[in-house]
Amino acid sequence: MPVTEPQVMAALSRVKDPEIGKDVVSLGMIKDLSISGDQVGLTLELTTPACPVSDSFKQSVHDAVAALPGVAAVAVKMTAQVRHAQSGSGGVGAAGALAPNVRNIVAVGAGKGGVGKSTVAVNLAIALSKMGASVGLLDADIYGPNVPNMMGIKDPIQPKNGGIPLEDAYGVRVMSMGFFIPEGQAVVWRGPMIHGAIQQMLRDVDWGDLDYLIVDLPPGTGDATLSLAQLVPLTGAVMVLTPSEVALQDGAKAIAMFRKLNVPILGLIENMSYFTCPHCGEAVDIFGRGASKRICQKYDVEYLGDLPLDPTVRIGGDDGLPVVASAPEGAAAQAFLEIARTLAGKISVLNLNKNDAVAINFSPLPKV
C-alpha cells in the first residue's frame, strides 16, 4: 500500500529541531512535500543557512520518512529562511521606517577598547555570509571607524542625489562614517549628533533584504549604544572580552547596560584567549583564561566561544584581508566560523521561542 501524506507528516512530527526543541511540522519547516508511488520528496527549510547541525538534521528527516512502510526512496532538499526577531529593544514602529527589510540586528559591543571588537564584528559578518546568509555590517563607531580599512575599502562610492550608497566587500554590505571623514580628521560631536548620524545610516541607506545586520558599536556605555537601542528593535547583543581582569570588569558593566536598555545578551566571546606557539604547538594563556566563563555563569550569559591570539588575524585586519576570507582553513578562521554557527542557532532559538526571549524582567528603556 502506498504511503500517504498524513503518514509522512505524522512521522516527521516526531523529528525535533535539535536547537529549538520543537518538531519540524509545527515549526512549518516542511515544504513542497510530494509523493509519487514509493518515492517521497520534500524540502526542509532551516531557520538559518548557518545551522550548526544541518547535516545530521537532514539525515534525521530522511530516516524518519524512509522508515515508513511503502517508501523506497526519500529526497530531502535543504533551504533556509531566517525568521524575523520577535523581541528586542526599541519601539516596534521604528523597524518600519529604519532598515525595514532587515530580519535581525545584532550589536557587537565591549566594555572597553582594545579587545578586538571590530575584528570580531567584521569576521562574524563575513562568516555568516560565507554560510549563505545575506549580511550587512554597520560601523557605528563614529569616533574611530576602523571597518573600512579592515574590509579593504579604500575608495568608497560617493553619495549621489542625496542618497547614501552601500559598499560591498566579501559578500557583506558595508556602511561606515569612515566613508565620509577625510583621513586624519577627528570627529568631535556631542550625543545628539551621534544619534543623528546613526539614524541617517539606518534610514537613508537601502540595506535591502538582510538576514543579519551586524553593528560594530564603539567601546564603553555611551551615546551610540543608547541611540541604536532606541532607534531599532535589536535582536540582541554580543559581548567581546579578553581574559584580563580589567576587561572583564568593564565587560560586566556593559552587560548591565544592555540589560538596562532591554537588549537580550546573545552571548559572550573571549578574544585573544590563548596563543599557540608555532614551534612547539603549546597553547599559552598570555592574558589568563577561564574568567570569561565565570562572568557568564555569574550573569547568566551564554558563552559563544573563544578566539586565539593569532598574528594572521591582526595582519588581515591591517591589510583589509579579514582572516575568515583570506585564510578560511586556518585555526582562527575556523574559530570564527564555529562561533558564527553558534550565534545563528542562538538567534533562531530566540526568535522561535518568544517566551525565552522575554524571560528576564528588564527595566524600561530610558529616554534621551
Secondary structure, DSSP 8 states (H G I E B T S, - for coil): ----HHHHHHHHTT-B-TTT-SBTTTTT-EEEEEEETTEEEEEEEES-TT-TTHHHHHHHHHHHHHTSTT--EEEEEEEE--------SS-TTHHHHSSTTBS-EEEEE-SSSSS-HHHHHHHHHHHHHHTT--EEEEE--SSS--HHHHTT--S----BTTB---EEETTEEEEEGGGSS-TT------HHHHHHHHHHHHHSS---SBSEEEEE--SSSSHHHHHHHHHS---EEEEEE-SSHHHHHHHHHHHHHHHHTT--EEEEEE-S--EE-TTT--EE-TT-SSHHHHHHHHHT--EEEE----HHHHHHHHHT--HHHH-TTSHHHHHHHHHHHHHHHHHHHHHH-HHHHT-S--------
